[in-house]
């Protein structure tokens, strides 16, 4: 399995795209601004979108993508948008409401829409695509209802994406006993904004360092959701707290492999 990093920044600036990961060529995990780097043909091949939560930097690609691919996907099954019920309710009420954006769950027709909204639950395992890849829904601790995902390879190893989260004991309980090859975990703010991080249920270096005590040294820890311009500061602050611990910041355009 391949996971292409389309976006992994906490906001936008030149070269910074918000969260979106492409699993193989047909499953999108979050739909931030990075989706816009896909070709039209690549967009049209996506059959499933997994959303971690309702915040704009993770969902804004969904309505724009629906508009782009609607004509190319005529006669095909709707794109399945999987998310917590609370997230789907936000999409229905505030996005696909024919005021902010057309309701693509009824277009081009109510009987054959381009999008279909599918609720999921923490602890559920999804089996998606022709390969029936197993993806577990993990708990997240954010300012709105949120989740993360674990993509499970046939080898028994997992790629884990925490979603936006602050300190989260439930996550480590859910991962207990699992072989995690790669952990994609957020650190949105530098230590100078620790109070903002806590209030918004994001990580800063001190809270992330505390959380990583749960992660074995052999796990690849991949940092995501760093705010533009903060990478060097956050790296230095993490190095002070975790000397010798190898941490890698994700970059758009990378491809990760999971065997």
N, C-alpha and C positions, 0 to 999 in steps of 0.2 A: 504494500500500500504506500502511496505517495501523498504527502500533505504539502501543498503549495501555499506559501505565506503571501497573501495578497495585500494584507494590511495588518499592522501590529502597533500602531501609535495611539496615544491617548487623545489626540486631537489632530487637526490638520495644519500643515504648513508645506512649503515646497519639499517634496520627497517624503512627506509623512502622510500615510493613509491609515484610516481607522480600521478596526478589527474585522478581518475576514480570512478564512482558511478554506482551501479547496481540497477535499478528499478525493483522490483519483480525479475523475473528470465529471462526476455527477452529483456529489454531495457538497453543499456549501455550509460551513459552520460559521455562523454570524455573517452579516451582510453590510459591512461598513463601506467606506469610500473606496477601499481596495478593489471592490467588485468592478469598478469602472475600468480597470486595466485589462479585463478579459475581452477577447474578441467577441463579435456577435455570435459566431459559431460556438465558441466556448460557453457563452451564456446560455445558448439554446440547448446545450447538452445537460444542463443541471436539472435534475429531477426532484431533489430534496434540499430544503433549507432548514437547518437547525439553528434556532435563535436562543441565546443565553438569557436575554432579558429585553425590555422594551425601550431602552435608551436609544436616542437617535443615532449615535455613532455606531450602533450595532445593527440597526434595522433599515437605515435609509436606502440601502441598495435594493431592498425588496420591491418597492413600488416602481422604481426606475427600471429595474431589470424586467419586471412584468410587462411594462410598456414596450421595452425593446424587443422582447422575444415573442410577444403574443401572436404576431403574424406567422412566425417561423414554426410555432408549435401547434398550429391548428391541426386538429385531428389526433393529437396526442393526449395522453392523460395529463391532468393538471399538475403543476409543480406543487409538491406537498410541503407546506410550511409548518414545521413542528416546533411547538413551544409550550410553556406552561399556560394554563387557561387564563391567568391574569395578564400575561403578555399578549395573548391573542385578543383579549378584550380591549386592550389599548389600541391594537392595530385596527380593530373594527370601529371603535368609537372615535378615534382621533386621527387616523391615517386614511383608511379606505372608507371615507364617509361622504364622498362626492363633493366635498368642500375643500379640504386640503389636497385630496388626490382622488381620482376616480376609483370606484370599487372594483378592483380587478378580481375579486372573488365572484363577480357576476358578469365579467367581460371576457371574451366577446359575447357570451350569452350565459344566462343563469344555468343552463343545462351543461354547458361545456366551457367553464371558466379557465383562465390561465393559471389561477392560484386556488389552492384549497387549504384551509387552515385546520391543523390537526393537533389536538391537545395531547400533552404528555405529562408524566408525573415523575417526581424524584424517585429513584430506585428502579424505574422501568428500563428494560433493555429493548432497543429498537433493532430490527433487522432490515437493512436498507439496500436497495439495488439488486442487480442480477446476482451478485456475489453474496447477498444476504450478510453483509458486514454487520457484526454485532457492536452496537454503540450503547453504552450505559449512561443514564442520566444521573448526574452527581449533584449534591447540594452545594449551593453558594450562599454567601452571607453579604448581601448588597442592600442598597437603599430602596430597591424595589424587588419584588419576587424575581428570583434569578436561579440559574442552574449552570453547571458545567457538564462536560462530556468526557467519556473515556472510550476511545476507539480501540477495539481489541483485535489483535492480529492472530492468525492461526497458530502462531508459536506460543501463544499465551501471554505475550507481553502487550503493554498498553501505551498509547499516546493519550495523555491526560491534559485537558484544557480546563482550567478552574473557572473560566468566566470572570467577570468583575466581582471581586470579593475582598472583604477584609478578613480578619482572623476568623477561622472557621473550623472548630473542632469536629463538626459533623463530616467534613470532607475527609479528614484523616481516618476517622472511623470507617468511612465507606471504602477507603483505599487499603485498609489493613489486610495484609496477606496477598495483595495484588502485586504482580511484577510490573513495575512502571518503568518503561524504557526512557520516556521523555515526559517531563512535566512542564507544561506551559503555564506560568503563573504570573499574575500581574504585579507591578509596582508602579503606581501611577504618579506618586508625588515624592519630591525630595524631603529630607528630614525637616527642613525649615517650614514645611507645610504639614507637619504631623497632625495638627488639630483638624485641618481640612480633610485629610485622609481619613481620620477617625470618624468625623461627622458624615462623610459621604460613603463610608464603608468601602474604602480602597486601602491598598497597602502603601506604606512608606518603608524605607530601609530597616528601621528598627522592628516594625511589626512583621515584615517579611523574614527577617533573620530569626525571629522567634518561631515562626511557622516552619521554617526549613529544618528545624531540629527533628521534625517528623520524617524527613526525606533521607533515605540511605545515600551514602557518598557516591555510589555507582550510578545514580540516576542523573541523566542529563537534565539540568534545570535551565529552562529557556524563559527569559524575561520578556513580557509583553506589556502593552498599554502605557508605556512611559510617555510623559508629556513632551512635546517638541521642545528642544533646547535643554532638557534636563538629563540627558543620557550620561554625560561625563560626571556630573555631580552625584547621580545615583550610583553609578559604578564605584566611585571612590568611597562613598558612604557605606556601601555593602562590603567592600574590601576591608574596611576598618572593623566591621562587625563579624565578618566571616573570613578571616585570613586563611588562605590556602584552599578555600572552596571555589571550585570552577563554576562560574555562572556565565551564560551567554545571552546577550540581548538579541532577540530576533530582528530580522530586517526583511522588508518587503522584497520579494523576488527569490527568496530562499525556497528550496524544496527539501523537506524532511522525508526520510524513508523509515518505514516500520515493517519489519519482516516477521 
